[in-house]
Every structure is written in C-alpha cells, then in structure tokens.
Amino acid sequence: MNTMLRTLAAVTMFAASQASAATGDWPQFGFTADGRRNNTQETILGRNNVAQLTPKWSANIPVGTSSAAVANGIVYVGSTDNHLYAFDAKSGVLVWEAATGGFIMSSPAVENGVVYVGSNDGWIYAFDAETGAVRWSTQIGTGNNGLVESPVAVAGGLVFAGTTNSAMFALSASTGAVKWTKSAVFHGETLAPAVAHGIVYFANDIGGELDALDARTGASLWMQRPGQGFTGALAVGDSMVYGISGGSLCAFDATTGVNRWGDWGGTVTGSIAIGAHNLYATSETTWLTAVNTANGAVKYTTVTHQPVRAAPALANGVLYAGSVSGNYAVSAYNTANSKLLWSAATDKIEAAPTVSNGMLYVGSASQFTAYGLP
C-alpha cells in the first residue's frame, strides 16, 4: 500500500470512530475523540424545556473528576471509592460495578461493547460494557508520578491515555498491548488528549508543552511551547487545536502548530466546549465567555457567580456547568446570550456534566445524580 493509500485508510478509520457518537449517546469525555464536548445529536433537552429539569435518580457514590459516559442505555462513571459503576441510564438501577486498584479520577470511554478507564494505580482497564467482566488491564504508570487521572480517548482501534509524569500512551483497544509511548520534553501532568484526522494532541499543565503525534505510530509531527502551562482539555475543530494556556484561550493550526490566536494574559482557569462557530469557556473566577473559533473575538463575557473548574457540556443550544466552590450548583445557560435557564443545588462538583438522550448526569463529592424532564 503506498503512502497516500495508507494515509487515506488511517483517516477513514479515525473518521469512522468519530461517527460512533452519531446518536444521543455520549460515549466518551469529549463526546467524540476530538474533544469538543458538544452533543450534536441531542434533540430532547433544549432552551425551551431545560428549566423543567428535575432529579430522576441518584446514587450515593463519591465522584471526583470522573465524567460519565453513556452508551446503549447504560451510564458509566468512576468513583473515588476505587470502583467503576454502570447504571441503567433511565432508572438508575445498578447494572454492575467493578473494582480497580486505585481512585478513578479518569473519565471512561465506551466503544464496541467495551468500557475503558484509567485508575490512580497506574493501570488502564477494559471491562465488558454489559457485564463488567475484565477484558484486559495494562499498567502504564508507577508511583505517585505515574497516575492515570485524565480522561482516556478511544479512536481508530486505539486507547489514548496520559499519566501524571508527562507521558502519553497508545494501547490496542482489543488487547491492551502498548503500541507506543511518548514523553513530553517539559514535565507536568498530561491532560486529556484530543484525536482527529489520524493525529493525537496532548498537553501538560506545568511545562506548557503541546504535542501533535501520528496516532498510529507516535511519531512527532510538531511541538509548541507557549511557555505557560495548559489547563483543562484540548479540543479540535475547524482545522485548529484549542486549549487554555497561561489562563488564556488559544488556537493552533492543527497541521503545523502555528499559533493562530491567543492573548496570553487572561484568567481562564476552567475548560472549554465548542459549538458550530463559537468556543465557550468557564472559569473559577466566576464567569462564562464565548469567543469566535476563527479569530478569538469575544462574543460575550458574563459574570455567573459560579466558580467552575470542570469542563462544561454543550447540547442543543444550552451550556451546562457545575460549581466547585461557593454555593454549589449545576446550572444551564443559553449559549446565544449566556442567560441562566436553570440551576439546582448540589455538593461540590469537580467532574464535567454529561448530557444524553434528554438526561443530565452530574457527579459531585457525595453522589451521582441524573436529571430529566417530568
């Protein structure tokens, strides 16, 4: 197979994996592996009825930073009690639970009947999505600097996971075999990766390094170092890679790494979600902002009085975010004008919310709650 055909085959495989979320399901942290956190298939919840959301069921499990994944009528979430839980998405009935060797701060990903998740014991686990039986487990980190805390991403038959000691791993989704590993030049915790068009992008929080690697081989394509650490997760869209570095929203050319925009002097400490033409960011400094994805021009900035650390969720014109301090709450905002549409009191929320098939799933320090329409 010549180089062009190999490239086309790789892109086709990764594009097929991106299409796996072509339902109302939310199968992995970024919705799809590109990390946009925008459920483009949600048709039930929207601006006209989100104010009617009410608690439907809850489970008394402590959720740290693990964001729920939803697939085929089951919702999966990790807990700081060292377990991955699977609940019936509508009723909350426990389907199964499986133990790991450490806290689950990582967010799970589901594909082809398997749920993948990282653990603070430095292992990646693959469980049967229906039964919870272990398919495989692979150790990729050791010690306090080799934890797996960031969300995993699945694309093209590979599981991508980062560790707290600046490394990125690609594992076979079917066997768990390590295909390649890459260590960042500058040290820091590896944040949630984003995968698109056969390229995996990862960044770290202290060294401020952003790497683009061939997803199949791990070969380095380009590396940028703005000089300031990244926070939150990366996202890919409109031929650019978006992130937060040094407290500022920024965009890099996805192919070359050239910086397209970013003011490098902001105070953004939360994370992002991406719509058709706008990027939405929340912050621990209690504001919500929307900027144009093409040039970074600010559409609006609104004080919310809600400190947000975790990534927001975007679906059908509504942005959902949970509070990490102050008056704990999960809230819904109109993306057109940042108007508050709904809010509910909660415990401390460090996990990103998930929206799927007319339901909102939120994990807090003391429980996991599902909201739905009456």
VOPAGU-2260 file (C-alpha; in pm, 1 decimal, decimal comma):
REM VOPAGU-2260
SITE   aa  ch    i         X         Y         Z
SITE  MET   A    0       0,0       0,0       0,0
SITE  ASN   A    1     151,9     335,9     -99,7
SITE  THR   A    2     185,5     629,5     138,9
SITE  MET   A    3    -123,8     809,6      12,6
SITE  LEU   A    4    -341,9     499,2      43,4
SITE  ARG   A    5    -210,4     430,9     393,1
SITE  THR   A    6    -293,6     790,0     491,1
SITE  LEU   A    7    -644,2     765,7     345,2
SITE  ALA   A    8    -702,8     437,1     527,1
SITE  ALA   A    9    -592,3     584,5     859,0
SITE  VAL   A   10    -809,2     893,5     818,8
SITE  THR   A   11   -1107,8     677,0     721,0
SITE  MET   A   12   -1065,0     457,8    1029,2
SITE  PHE   A   13   -1039,0     754,6    1263,7
SITE  ALA   A   14   -1334,5     927,6    1096,0
SITE  ALA   A   15   -1541,7     613,7    1149,0
SITE  SER   A   16   -1453,7     620,8    1516,5
SITE  GLN   A   17   -1565,2     985,7    1537,5
SITE  ALA   A   18   -1903,3     883,1    1397,3
SITE  SER   A   19   -1958,2     640,6    1685,4
SITE  ALA   A   20   -2143,3     914,1    1874,6
SITE  ALA   A   21   -2398,3     962,9    1596,4
SITE  THR   A   22   -2685,3     903,2    1840,0
SITE  GLY   A   23   -2794,0    1082,2    2154,6
SITE  ASP   A   24   -2533,9     879,9    2347,9
SITE  TRP   A   25   -2225,9    1046,2    2498,5
SITE  PRO   A   26   -1967,2     764,5    2480,1
SITE  GLN   A   27   -1650,3     942,2    2593,0
SITE  PHE   A   28   -1530,8    1254,2    2770,4
SITE  GLY   A   29   -1517,3    1478,9    2464,5
SITE  PHE   A   30   -1838,8    1330,4    2316,8
SITE  THR   A   31   -1615,4    1218,3    2031,6
SITE  ALA   A   32   -1240,1    1179,9    2048,2
SITE  ASP   A   33   -1181,1    1530,9    1909,8
SITE  GLY   A   34   -1284,7    1670,6    2248,4
SITE  ARG   A   35   -1546,0    1931,1    2153,6
SITE  ARG   A   36   -1784,0    1827,0    2434,2
SITE  ASN   A   37   -2081,7    1910,0    2216,4
SITE  ASN   A   38   -2360,0    1652,7    2187,9
SITE  THR   A   39   -2470,8    1739,2    1836,6
SITE  GLN   A   40   -2728,8    1457,4    1842,8
SITE  GLU   A   41   -2924,7    1575,5    2149,1
SITE  THR   A   42   -3281,0    1661,9    2043,7
SITE  ILE   A   43   -3484,4    1625,3    2365,2
SITE  LEU   A   44   -3334,0    1882,2    2603,1
SITE  GLY   A   45   -3308,3    2237,5    2477,2
SITE  ARG   A   46   -3359,8    2603,0    2559,2
SITE  ASN   A   47   -3739,2    2570,5    2557,8
SITE  ASN   A   48   -3762,8    2299,2    2825,5
SITE  VAL   A   49   -3439,1    2279,2    3024,8
SITE  ALA   A   50   -3598,6    2483,7    3304,3
SITE  GLN   A   51   -3820,3    2179,8    3371,2
SITE  LEU   A   52   -3530,6    1952,3    3468,0
SITE  THR   A   53   -3589,8    1761,1    3789,6
SITE  PRO   A   54   -3393,6    1489,7    3975,7
SITE  LYS   A   55   -3485,0    1144,0    3845,7
SITE  TRP   A   56   -3249,2     921,6    4044,5
SITE  SER   A   57   -2925,0     935,2    4238,2
SITE  ALA   A   58   -2657,7     700,4    4374,2
SITE  ASN   A   59   -2461,1     763,0    4691,4
SITE  ILE   A   60   -2114,6     729,4    4544,4
SITE  PRO   A   61   -1833,3     986,5    4575,5
SITE  VAL   A   62   -1737,9    1120,2    4233,9
SITE  GLY   A   63   -1411,0    1306,2    4196,1
SITE  THR   A   64   -1325,1    1424,7    3845,2
SITE  SER   A   65   -1470,0    1127,8    3654,2
SITE  SER   A   66   -1722,9    1244,1    3396,1
SITE  ALA   A   67   -1994,6     999,2    3294,1
SITE  ALA   A   68   -2011,0     820,1    2960,4
SITE  VAL   A   69   -2341,8     697,7    2817,3
SITE  ALA   A   70   -2387,7     419,8    2562,3
SITE  ASN   A   71   -2668,7     180,4    2475,4
SITE  GLY   A   72   -2888,4     271,3    2770,3
SITE  ILE   A   73   -2615,9     246,8    3034,5
SITE  VAL   A   74   -2429,6     529,2    3209,5
SITE  TYR   A   75   -2075,8     464,6    3335,5
SITE  VAL   A   76   -1892,7     670,9    3598,1
SITE  GLY   A   77   -1580,1     628,7    3807,5
SITE  SER   A   78   -1561,8     687,8    4181,6
SITE  THR   A   79   -1306,3     773,5    4446,8
SITE  ASP   A   80   -1406,0     450,2    4620,9
SITE  ASN   A   81   -1196,7     261,3    4359,4
SITE  HIS   A   82   -1494,4     139,2    4155,9
SITE  LEU   A   83   -1636,6     189,3    3809,9
SITE  TYR   A   84   -2017,7     185,6    3817,2
SITE  ALA   A   85   -2268,0     104,8    3544,1
SITE  PHE   A   86   -2628,4     219,8    3593,5
SITE  ASP   A   87   -2938,2     191,8    3382,3
SITE  ALA   A   88   -2943,2     538,8    3226,7
SITE  LYS   A   89   -3315,6     598,4    3279,7
SITE  SER   A   90   -3395,7     420,6    3606,8
SITE  GLY   A   91   -3064,2     432,6    3792,0
SITE  VAL   A   92   -3075,0      58,5    3866,1
SITE  LEU   A   93   -2720,0     -69,5    3923,5
SITE  VAL   A   94   -2620,8    -292,7    3632,0
SITE  TRP   A   95   -2273,1    -379,1    3761,9
SITE  GLU   A   96   -1973,3    -242,8    3949,0
SITE  ALA   A   97   -1606,7    -331,2    3907,1
SITE  ALA   A   98   -1311,8    -262,5    4134,4
SITE  THR   A   99    -973,9    -119,3    4034,1
SITE  GLY   A  100    -658,1     -76,1    4236,4
SITE  GLY   A  101    -699,2     296,3    4296,2
SITE  PHE   A  102    -921,8     602,6    4280,5
SITE  ILE   A  103   -1090,2     653,5    3944,6
SITE  MET   A  104   -1042,6    1019,8    3860,2
SITE  SER   A  105   -1022,6     941,8    3488,6
SITE  SER   A  106   -1334,0     956,1    3271,7
SITE  PRO   A  107   -1438,5     633,5    3096,5
SITE  ALA   A  108   -1484,8     578,8    2723,5
SITE  VAL   A  109   -1712,0     322,0    2558,6
SITE  GLU   A  110   -1671,4     167,9    2216,2
SITE  ASN   A  111   -1769,4    -162,7    2055,0
SITE  GLY   A  112   -1909,5    -311,3    2372,8
SITE  VAL   A  113   -1609,6    -229,4    2591,1
SITE  VAL   A  114   -1564,7      45,5    2852,1
SITE  TYR   A  115   -1212,5     177,7    2911,2
SITE  VAL   A  116   -1094,4     376,0    3213,0
SITE  GLY   A  117    -772,7     480,3    3384,9
SITE  SER   A  118    -700,9     443,8    3756,5
SITE  ASN   A  119    -474,8     605,2    4013,7
SITE  ASP   A  120    -292,1     272,9    4044,6
SITE  GLY   A  121    -133,3     349,5    3705,9
SITE  TRP   A  122    -336,8      93,1    3510,9
SITE  ILE   A  123    -578,8     112,6    3219,7
SITE  TYR   A  124    -875,4    -124,3    3249,4
SITE  ALA   A  125   -1107,6    -259,9    2982,7
SITE  PHE   A  126   -1441,9    -401,8    3102,0
SITE  ASP   A  127   -1722,5    -569,6    2913,8
SITE  ALA   A  128   -1978,8    -290,4    2882,7
SITE  GLU   A  129   -2275,8    -519,8    2956,6
SITE  THR   A  130   -2138,7    -742,1    3233,7
SITE  GLY   A  131   -1839,7    -561,8    3386,9
SITE  ALA   A  132   -1612,9    -861,6    3325,6
SITE  VAL   A  133   -1247,2    -763,3    3281,4
SITE  ARG   A  134   -1137,1    -786,5    2917,9
SITE  TRP   A  135    -781,1    -675,8    2991,9
SITE  SER   A  136    -573,8    -447,9    3216,0
SITE  THR   A  137    -241,2    -284,1    3138,5
SITE  GLN   A  138      -3,3     -95,9    3365,1
SITE  ILE   A  139     132,2     224,2    3210,4
SITE  GLY   A  140     246,9     415,7    3519,4
SITE  THR   A  141     406,9     353,4    3856,8
SITE  GLY   A  142     430,4     554,0    4176,9
SITE  ASN   A  143     276,9     889,6    4257,8
SITE  ASN   A  144     403,2    1040,6    3933,0
SITE  GLY   A  145     258,2     767,5    3714,8
SITE  LEU   A  146    -109,4     801,4    3796,7
SITE  VAL   A  147    -379,5     798,6    3529,6
SITE  GLU   A  148    -611,8    1083,0    3623,4
SITE  SER   A  149    -705,2    1243,4    3291,9
SITE  PRO   A  150    -985,0    1112,9    3066,4
SITE  VAL   A  151    -898,5     843,4    2815,1
SITE  ALA   A  152    -989,3     878,4    2447,6
SITE  VAL   A  153   -1071,2     599,1    2203,2
SITE  ALA   A  154   -1029,5     627,9    1826,7
SITE  GLY   A  155    -927,2     404,2    1539,4
SITE  GLY   A  156    -891,9      90,1    1749,5
SITE  LEU   A  157    -659,2     259,3    1998,8
SITE  VAL   A  158    -698,3     382,6    2355,4
SITE  PHE   A  159    -504,9     701,6    2433,7
SITE  ALA   A  160    -415,0     780,0    2793,8
SITE  GLY   A  161    -179,7    1019,1    2969,5
SITE  THR   A  162      -4,9     992,6    3304,9
SITE  THR   A  163      91,3    1243,6    3570,3
SITE  ASN   A  164     458,3    1212,5    3469,5
SITE  SER   A  165     424,6    1373,3    3125,9
SITE  ALA   A  166     375,1    1059,9    2917,1
SITE  MET   A  167     118,6     965,6    2652,9
SITE  PHE   A  168      37,7     602,7    2570,6
SITE  ALA   A  169    -146,7     436,2    2284,9
SITE  LEU   A  170    -284,6      89,9    2359,0
SITE  SER   A  171    -463,7    -163,5    2142,1
SITE  ALA   A  172    -833,6    -136,0    2223,3
SITE  SER   A  173    -877,3    -510,8    2171,8
SITE  THR   A  174    -577,1    -647,0    2365,6
SITE  GLY   A  175    -436,1    -366,7    2581,1
SITE  ALA   A  176     -92,6    -405,0    2425,7
SITE  VAL   A  177     108,2     -83,0    2432,4
SITE  LYS   A  178     159,7      29,3    2073,1
SITE  TRP   A  179     373,9     332,8    2151,1
SITE  THR   A  180     455,9     582,5    2420,8
SITE  LYS   A  181     578,4     939,7    2410,6
SITE  SER   A  182     719,9    1150,9    2692,9
SITE  ALA   A  183     693,4    1527,4    2684,5
SITE  VAL   A  184    1018,0    1722,1    2682,9
SITE  PHE   A  185     893,3    1951,1    2957,2
SITE  HIS   A  186     745,2    1783,3    3262,6
SITE  GLY   A  187     394,8    1815,1    3402,0
SITE  GLU   A  188      71,2    1620,0    3424,1
SITE  THR   A  189     -60,0    1508,0    3086,9
SITE  LEU   A  190    -410,5    1643,7    3028,2
SITE  ALA   A  191    -697,7    1486,3    2834,0
SITE  PRO   A  192    -589,4    1413,7    2475,5
SITE  ALA   A  193    -782,4    1501,6    2161,2
SITE  VAL   A  194    -774,8    1285,4    1849,2
SITE  ALA   A  195    -873,2    1389,2    1497,4
SITE  HIS   A  196    -774,4    1301,9    1140,0
SITE  GLY   A  197    -515,7    1045,5    1248,5
SITE  ILE   A  198    -338,9    1283,3    1489,3
SITE  VAL   A  199    -340,0    1278,3    1869,1
SITE  TYR   A  200    -278,6    1605,3    2052,5
SITE  PHE   A  201    -172,3    1624,4    2416,4
SITE  ALA   A  202     -51,6    1897,1    2651,7
SITE  ASN   A  203      79,4    1922,7    3006,9
SITE  ASP   A  204      -3,8    2151,4    3294,1
SITE  ILE   A  205     335,1    2272,2    3418,0
SITE  GLY   A  206     572,2    2260,4    3124,1
SITE  GLY   A  207     315,3    2415,4    2893,6
SITE  GLU   A  208     400,5    2182,3    2607,8
SITE  LEU   A  209     158,4    2092,1    2327,9
SITE  ASP   A  210     247,0    1790,1    2113,0
SITE  ALA   A  211      96,7    1655,4    1791,4
SITE  LEU   A  212     173,5    1290,6    1717,8
SITE  ASP   A  213      85,1    1043,7    1447,1
SITE  ALA   A  214    -189,6     846,6    1620,5
SITE  ARG   A  215     -78,4     516,4    1467,5
SITE  THR   A  216     295,4     535,5    1527,7
SITE  GLY   A  217     351,4     805,5    1790,2
SITE  ALA   A  218     586,8     987,5    1553,5
SITE  SER   A  219     620,0    1354,9    1641,6
SITE  LEU   A  220     459,9    1591,3    1390,4
SITE  TRP   A  221     510,2    1919,2    1574,2
SITE  MET   A  222     550,1    2063,4    1921,4
SITE  GLN   A  223     467,0    2405,8    2058,9
SITE  ARG   A  224     558,7    2551,5    2395,1
SITE  PRO   A  225     379,7    2879,4    2470,8
SITE  GLY   A  226     582,0    2893,3    2791,5
SITE  GLN   A  227     286,5    2865,8    3025,4
SITE  GLY   A  228     104,8    2557,7    3149,9
SITE  PHE   A  229    -215,6    2427,1    2998,1
SITE  THR   A  230    -534,6    2366,2    3194,4
SITE  GLY   A  231    -844,2    2168,2    3106,5
SITE  ALA   A  232    -879,5    1953,0    2797,1
SITE  LEU   A  233    -783,3    2014,5    2435,8
SITE  ALA   A  234   -1035,4    2019,9    2150,8
SITE  VAL   A  235   -1001,3    2003,9    1772,3
SITE  GLY   A  236   -1227,7    2174,3    1519,2
SITE  ASP   A  237   -1214,5    2393,9    1208,4
SITE  SER   A  238    -855,9    2275,2    1139,2
SITE  MET   A  239    -736,4    2414,5    1472,0
SITE  VAL   A  240    -647,1    2282,1    1816,3
SITE  TYR   A  241    -799,9    2482,6    2100,8
SITE  GLY   A  242    -689,8    2497,3    2461,5
SITE  ILE   A  243    -618,2    2716,6    2762,5
SITE  SER   A  244    -257,7    2815,0    2829,1
SITE  GLY   A  245    -141,9    3058,8    3091,4
SITE  GLY   A  246    -501,4    3148,7    3167,8
SITE  SER   A  247    -577,6    3241,7    2806,6
SITE  LEU   A  248    -783,3    3081,7    2534,0
SITE  CYS   A  249    -566,3    2994,9    2237,1
SITE  ALA   A  250    -579,3    2824,3    1897,7
SITE  PHE   A  251    -307,7    2647,8    1698,3
SITE  ASP   A  252    -311,1    2526,2    1340,2
SITE  ALA   A  253    -387,8    2154,4    1368,4
SITE  THR   A  254    -148,9    2062,2    1086,4
SITE  THR   A  255     150,0    2289,4    1150,8
SITE  GLY   A  256     117,4    2401,1    1512,3
SITE  VAL   A  257     137,1    2769,1    1418,9
SITE  ASN   A  258     -36,7    2985,8    1679,6
SITE  ARG   A  259    -346,9    3139,5    1519,7
SITE  TRP   A  260    -475,9    3345,2    1810,3
SITE  GLY   A  261    -449,8    3387,9    2187,7
SITE  ASP   A  262    -389,0    3689,9    2408,8
SITE  TRP   A  263    -164,0    3513,5    2666,6
SITE  GLY   A  264    -278,2    3734,7    2950,9
SITE  GLY   A  265    -617,6    3605,4    3056,5
SITE  THR   A  266    -761,1    3449,6    3368,8
SITE  VAL   A  267    -938,3    3142,5    3228,9
SITE  THR   A  268    -896,1    2853,9    3471,5
SITE  GLY   A  269   -1177,1    2623,5    3365,4
SITE  SER   A  270   -1218,6    2436,4    3038,7
SITE  ILE   A  271   -1395,2    2457,8    2703,4
SITE  ALA   A  272   -1672,1    2328,7    2479,2
SITE  ILE   A  273   -1705,7    2406,8    2109,0
SITE  GLY   A  274   -2016,7    2479,9    1903,8
SITE  ALA   A  275   -2053,8    2546,2    1532,5
SITE  HIS   A  276   -1873,4    2882,2    1533,0
SITE  ASN   A  277   -1811,4    2963,1    1897,9
SITE  LEU   A  278   -1591,3    2836,2    2177,8
SITE  TYR   A  279   -1739,2    2850,9    2528,3
SITE  ALA   A  280   -1521,0    2868,8    2837,7
SITE  THR   A  281   -1599,1    2864,0    3207,6
SITE  SER   A  282   -1372,9    2978,5    3486,6
SITE  GLU   A  283   -1308,9    2954,6    3859,5
SITE  THR   A  284   -1315,1    3333,6    3852,2
SITE  THR   A  285   -1692,6    3300,3    3806,7
SITE  TRP   A  286   -1751,1    3399,9    3450,9
SITE  LEU   A  287   -1863,9    3248,4    3123,1
SITE  THR   A  288   -1728,8    3364,3    2791,2
SITE  ALA   A  289   -1797,1    3289,9    2425,4
SITE  VAL   A  290   -1544,4    3362,9    2150,9
SITE  ASN   A  291   -1534,8    3316,0    1775,2
SITE  THR   A  292   -1341,9    2998,3    1693,1
SITE  ALA   A  293   -1186,5    3151,2    1380,7
SITE  ASN   A  294   -1021,2    3454,5    1539,3
SITE  GLY   A  295   -1085,1    3457,4    1914,7
SITE  ALA   A  296   -1309,4    3764,5    1900,7
SITE  VAL   A  297   -1518,7    3784,6    2217,0
SITE  LYS   A  298   -1892,6    3743,5    2165,9
SITE  TYR   A  299   -1978,9    3795,1    2533,8
SITE  THR   A  300   -1840,2    3762,3    2884,0
SITE  THR   A  301   -2082,7    3717,7    3172,6
SITE  VAL   A  302   -2030,0    3701,8    3547,9
SITE  THR   A  303   -2205,2    3388,4    3671,9
SITE  HIS   A  304   -2108,2    3391,2    4042,1
SITE  GLN   A  305   -2040,9    3021,1    3988,6
SITE  PRO   A  306   -1676,2    2905,8    4014,7
SITE  VAL   A  307   -1631,6    2626,4    3758,4
SITE  ARG   A  308   -1324,6    2404,6    3731,6
SITE  ALA   A  309   -1451,7    2112,2    3523,9
SITE  ALA   A  310   -1529,5    2127,7    3153,7
SITE  PRO   A  311   -1882,1    2236,7    3058,5
SITE  ALA   A  312   -2115,0    2028,0    2842,4
SITE  LEU   A  313   -2281,8    2170,8    2532,7
SITE  ALA   A  314   -2601,3    2036,0    2378,7
SITE  ASN   A  315   -2876,4    2184,3    2163,5
SITE  GLY   A  316   -2803,6    2549,6    2240,8
SITE  VAL   A  317   -2752,9    2500,3    2616,1
SITE  LEU   A  318   -2428,2    2501,8    2815,5
SITE  TYR   A  319   -2417,7    2302,5    3141,9
SITE  ALA   A  320   -2163,1    2363,9    3418,8
SITE  GLY   A  321   -2113,3    2264,6    3782,2
SITE  SER   A  322   -1970,6    2470,9    4068,3
SITE  VAL   A  323   -1654,8    2373,1    4255,1
SITE  SER   A  324   -1691,4    2619,7    4544,4
SITE  GLY   A  325   -1924,6    2881,5    4692,2
SITE  ASN   A  326   -2291,0    2795,1    4657,7
SITE  TYR   A  327   -2255,7    2455,9    4492,7
SITE  ALA   A  328   -2488,4    2411,2    4197,2
SITE  VAL   A  329   -2523,5    2272,8    3848,3
SITE  SER   A  330   -2655,7    2529,7    3601,3
SITE  ALA   A  331   -2772,2    2561,4    3242,8
SITE  TYR   A  332   -2708,6    2868,9    3026,0
SITE  ASN   A  333   -2843,1    2985,5    2692,1
SITE  THR   A  334   -2544,4    2986,3    2455,4
SITE  ALA   A  335   -2693,7    3269,3    2249,5
SITE  ASN   A  336   -2680,0    3525,3    2529,4
SITE  SER   A  337   -2543,5    3349,7    2844,2
SITE  LYS   A  338   -2881,3    3380,2    3020,1
SITE  LEU   A  339   -2926,7    3144,0    3314,8
SITE  LEU   A  340   -3205,4    2899,9    3225,1
SITE  TRP   A  341   -3196,4    2655,0    3518,6
SITE  SER   A  342   -2998,6    2573,1    3830,9
SITE  ALA   A  343   -3008,1    2308,6    4105,2
SITE  ALA   A  344   -2823,5    2293,8    4436,8
SITE  THR   A  345   -2560,6    2020,6    4465,1
SITE  ASP   A  346   -2249,6    1922,8    4654,9
SITE  LYS   A  347   -1902,8    2017,4    4528,2
SITE  ILE   A  348   -1868,3    1935,8    4156,6
SITE  GLU   A  349   -1526,6    1864,7    4006,1
SITE  ALA   A  350   -1649,1    1637,1    3725,7
SITE  ALA   A  351   -1779,6    1761,0    3392,4
SITE  PRO   A  352   -2154,7    1706,7    3337,3
SITE  THR   A  353   -2286,4    1479,1    3062,6
SITE  VAL   A  354   -2599,8    1531,8    2850,7
SITE  SER   A  355   -2754,1    1236,2    2671,2
SITE  ASN   A  356   -3095,7    1143,6    2537,1
SITE  GLY   A  357   -3287,2    1400,3    2740,6
SITE  MET   A  358   -3094,7    1339,1    3063,4
SITE  LEU   A  359   -2829,9    1538,0    3250,2
SITE  TYR   A  360   -2578,7    1340,5    3460,8
SITE  VAL   A  361   -2375,2    1514,2    3730,1
SITE  GLY   A  362   -2124,3    1368,6    3974,3
SITE  SER   A  363   -2047,3    1550,7    4299,0
SITE  ALA   A  364   -1835,8    1485,2    4606,2
SITE  SER   A  365   -2110,5    1278,9    4768,6
SITE  GLN   A  366   -2340,6    1145,4    4496,7
SITE  PHE   A  367   -2413,6    1089,3    4130,2
SITE  THR   A  368   -2741,7    1243,5    4010,5
SITE  ALA   A  369   -2948,8    1209,0    3695,5
SITE  TYR   A  370   -3186,3    1488,8    3595,6
SITE  GLY   A  371   -3463,2    1460,5    3338,8
SITE  LEU   A  372   -3789,0    1610,5    3224,7
SITE  PRO   A  373   -4114,2    1542,2    3420,1
